[in-house]
Amino acid sequence: MQQSAEHSAAPLRIVHVFRAPVGGLFRHVLDLTRAQIARGHAVGLIADSTTGGAAAEKQFAELLPKLSLGVMRLPIHRLPHPSDLGAAIAINKRIAALKPDVVHGHGSKGGVYARANGLFSGDNSPVRIYTPHGGSLNYEPGSLSHRIFMAMEALLATRTDALLFESAFIASRFEAFVGKPKGLARIIPNGVSEDEFAPVQPRADAVDLLYVGELRDAKGIDTLIDAMVLLGRRGLTPRLLLIGGGPNRAALERQAQEAGLADRIVFGSPRPAREAFALGRAMVVPSRFESLPYIVLEAAAAGVPLVATNVGGVPEIFGPYADRLIQPDNPEILADALARLLSQPAETLHEEARALSTYVASRFSVSRMVDDVLQGYRDAIAARAADR
């Protein structure tokens, strides 16, 4: 019923602002963008020009003919940088020229630029929507960086028409460290499409263990390499394939080499998730920090056996099966979990995976996510009009 009402409502002009076109955040923006275009809305994108590589360039090129508000790419640094002021002015001018109804910022830096807009728009400034994706909310509480970023979030909250959280975990972090949202705030979980629930079968030459994602500290891959060392001491010698790119790749390759694991740990290039899933018999997600990770949703939907840590919104994905999750940042606990997985019959692992897939199908729908986000936009527009 909500979807039919959305189709009958007036089309919106929407601009998504984010930093790096990589990982789950980029997938989230792409899912929203494609569905919003399909429903008749005019959409534009603003993103960093220095990250994403060939994969991002391909995605932008495919979308560009359908983006009636176009694409703007410019250098956007992850941390505060002297170039931020120039970028903010350029983005403000772009948004003022496009005259959107909605500016939706994703992630910490995208949220800054989206909510700082309005400099050249006057009374016609669009509603400002913000979806945190972890980022600054996952900094160590009490650290100087955390205090500075939370103060910035509190300041920007005064220019936020709606907060659309992707997990209950991030909503709770925001309330604990920034404060209770004063305006519209909703939890709208990420979703996956019906096609993604088709089971992925491992190839005949699949490795024992697979990691898919960014190679950076928050993902805990160094812990996984340490756990592989411990498995070797127990006489277990599984093969591990790490698929992805990121700032820690060289350091992780050195760690594997120095641990004597170069023959059992292979580093592969980024590729589509379902294509990657077929390369391993089970997937490991050893993260230290997460929000509501798409890679876990995608693997669970595809029926891939999973070992994952109990961080962020991962327990929300596992629901009644959250007792399968393990403590993060502990190589011994991870090694124990991997040893148990390696000892289980394939049928047992796949029965557990099928049960998790069924649960995810009942809770995490991309169409529901898009419906709820669009309703959030319209409610924010209505609230702005009422205030005026």
N, C-alpha and C positions, 0 to 999 in steps of 0.2 A: 504494500500500500504506500509506504514511504517512497519507494522507488518510482511509482507511477506519478506521485505528486511532484517529485523532482523533475521528471521528464516534462511535466506541464508547466513548470515554473520558468520565469524569464531566465535566459542564459546569463552567465556571469563572465566577467573578465578577470582572470586569475593569473598572478605572477608568483612562481615559486623561486625562492632565493636560498641557495645553499653553497657550501664551500666545495668540498672534494667530490667529484662525480665517480665515487668508488663505493664498494661494499653495500651494506644493507640500507644505508640512508639513500643512496642513489637508486636502489631498487624501489624503495618506498616512493620517491618522487616520480620515478618512471611509471609505476603502477597508477598513481593518482593522475598523472598527466594524461596517460593513454585513455583511462576511463572517463576523465572529465571531457576530453575532446570527443570521445564517442557519444557522450550525452549532450553535445551541442555547445559546450562552453568554449570560450576563447582563452587560450593558455599561452604563457611565455615562461622562459627559464632564464635565471641569472646564476652563473656558477664560475668557479675558479678555472683559469686557463692553463695552469701549470701542472695539474694532476689528472689522472684518469687514463692517459696513454691512448693507444690505438682502440682499445675496447670502448672507451667513452666517446671517442671521435665517431666511431661507427654508430653508436646509439643516437648521438646528436644529429648525425647526418640523416638517419632514418626518420627521425621525428620532425626535422626542420620543415618539410613541406606541409605538415599538419599544424604547426605552431603559428597561429595567426598573430600572436604577440611576439614571435621571434625568440632568438637566443642571444644573450649577451654574456660573453666570457671575458674575464679580466683577472689579473693576478690577485688572489686572496690568500693571505698567510694564515696558517692555523692558529698561531699565537698573536697577541697584540704586536703591531708593527707600525713604523712611521708612515707606511703607505696606506694605512687604514683610512685616514681622513680623505685622501684623494679618491679611494675606492668608494667611500660612502657618498661623496659628492656626485661621482659618476652614476652610481646606482640610483640616487635620489632623482637625478635628472632623467634617467631612463624611465623610472616609474612614473614621474610627473608627465612625461610625454605619452606614455601608454594609457594613462587614466584608467587603471584597473579598479574593480570593485573590491578585490581581495589581494593582499600581499601575504603570502604564507612562507615564513622563515623556518628552515629545517636545520637542526643542530645549532651549536653555540654561536658560531660566526654568522651563519645564515640568519639566526634569530636577531643578532645585533643589527645587521643591515636592514632586515625587514621592518624592525620596530623603530629604527632611526629615520625611516622615510617620512616624507611629509614636508620637508624643507621648502620645496617648490610647489607644493600642492594646495596650500592654504586650507580653506574649509572643506575642500573636496578630496581630502586625503582618504585613501582606501582603509578598510578595516585591516588590522594587523593581527595575524594569526601566528602562533609559535608552537612548533612541535620539537621539544628537546629529544635528542637521541643519545642520551648519556653525556658524553663530552665533559664539560666543566663540572657537571653534577657528580661525576665519578672521581674527581680529584680527592686526595686524602683529606678527610675532614680535619679542620684545625690548621692545616698548612697555610702558609702565606698565600700561595696561588689560589687555594680554595676560598679563603676569605675575600680576596680581591674579586674573584669571579662571581661569588655569591652576592657581593655588594653591587656589582654591575647588573646581575640578574634582577635584584630588587629594584634598582633604578629603572631598568627597562620594563619591569612589570607594570609600571604606571602608564606605559604606552602600548599595552597589550589588550586587544579586544577579546581574544579567546586563547586559552591554552588547551591544546589537544595532545594529551599524553599518549604514548604508544604502549605503556605498561603501568600497572598499579605501582610497581617498584619505583619508577621514575617520578610518578606523581607524589609518592611518599617522600622521596628525596627532596623534591622541590619544596614541599610544605615544611619539611624539617629544617632546611638550610636557607630558604629564601623567604618563606612565609606562606600562609594560607592565601590562595588566589582570591583576589577581590572581585573579579568578574567571572565571565563564563569559563568553566574548566570541565573537561570531560576526558575519560579514558577511552581511547579508540584503538584497540589492538591492531597490529599489523595483520594482514591476511594473505592467504595463498589461493591460487585459482584451482578450479576443479581438475584441470589437466595435470596439475602437479601431484595429484593423489594416485596416479598410475604408478605401480611399483617399478622400481629400478632394479634390475638383476645384475649382479656383479659379473664382469667379464671372466673368461677362463683364466686369464693371466693377472687377475686382480691381486693387489697386495693385501696383507692382513689388516693393516690399519691405515686410515686416511684422515688428513686434516685439510679443510678447505676454508680459506679466508685470508685476511690480511696478516702479514708477518710483522707484528709490532708487540711491544711489551704487554699491553693489556690482554692479549690473547693467550698468554701463558705457555707459548710453545717451548720455551727453555725448560719449563717443568716437564713437558712431555719428553724431551730429549733425555733429561735426567732419569725419568721413569724407564725409558728404553735401556739405559745403562743398568738399572736395577733388575730389569727383566733378564738381561744377559747373564747377570750373576746367579740367577735362578735356573739357568739353562734354557731359557726361552729366547728365541731369536726371530721375532716377527719382523716383517718388512713394513716400513712406514713411508708413505708418500705425502709430502707437504705441497699443496697446490695453492699458490697465491704469490703476491708481491707485497713489498712494504719496506719501511726503513730499517728493519732488523734482519733482513735476509742475509746479508754478509756475515753478521755476528752469529747468526744461528748456523750457517754453514760451517763457520770456524768451530763452533761448539761441537757440532756433530763430528767434524774431522778429528778434533782433539780427544773426543771420547772414544775414538776408534770405531765409529758407527757409519763411516762413509759408504760402506758396502750395503748397509741395511736402511739408510735414510736417504731418500731421493727428493730433490726439490724440483717441482714442476711449475710450469707457467700457468697464470690464471686462465680459466675456461668456464663455460656455463656450468652451473651447479649440477644439473642432472647428468650432464656428460661426465663431470668429475666423479659423481657418486658411483658410476659403474666401474671405476678403477680401484675400488677398495671393497673389502668384505664387511667392514664396520668403520664408523666414523668416530673421531675423538674431538671433543670441544673442551680444551683445558683452560678456558678463559678465567682471568682474574676479575674482569669487569664486563658487564653487558647491560643493555637495556632490554629489548625484546628481539633477539637476534634472528634475522631472516634465515640464516643458514641452518639453524636448529629447526625452524618451522619447515623449511624445504626438505631437510633430511627426514624429519618425522613423517611428513606427508608421503614421501616416496618409499616409506617402509625400510629405511636404512637403519640397521642396529646402531645404537648410540651409547657412548660413554661421555657424559657431560658434567660440568661443575655446577654447584648450587649457588649461582650468582645472578644478580639483577632479576630480570623477568623470566629467566629460564624455568623456575618452578611453576610459573603461570602457564607455560606451554605444556609442561609435563602433567599438571593437574593432579589426578589421583595416583599418578606414577612418580611423583616427585621424590619418593623415598629411594629411587634409583640413582639420584644425583649424589655427587661426592664433593667433599671439601676442596676448595681451590688451593693452588699454590703449595701443594704437598706432593712431592714425587713418590713417596712411599705409598700413600693412599691411592694415587693414580696408578702406580704399578700393580697394586693389589686388584684394582678394578679391571685393569687390562688383562691380568692373569686369569681372572674369573671369566671374562668374556672369551678369551682364547680357548678356555677349557669347555665352554658350553657347546652342545650340539647345535648345528646350524638351524634346525627346525625350532628349537627353543628360542633362539635369538630372533628369528623371524616372527614367531608368535607374539613375543613382547613388542616387536616393532609394529606389527599390525594393530595391536591394541592401542598403542600410542597414536598411530595414524588415524584411527577411528575417532579418538578423542579430539585431536587437532581439527579434523573435518567438522566437528560439531561446534567449534568455538572460533575458528580463525579463517574467516571468509574475506577475500579481497573485495567482493561486491558489497558486503556489509560495511567494510571499512570505508569504501568510497561514499556510500550512502550517508554514513554518519559524519564524515568529514564535510561533505557538502551541506548537510543540515547544520553543522557547526558554523559554517560560513554564513548561512542565511539567518541563523539566530543572532550572530554577532552584528550583522547588518541591521537587523530589526532593533537590537538593543541600542546601537549607535543612533538610529533614527529617533527612538523614544527619548534618549537623553537630550537630543537637540530640541 
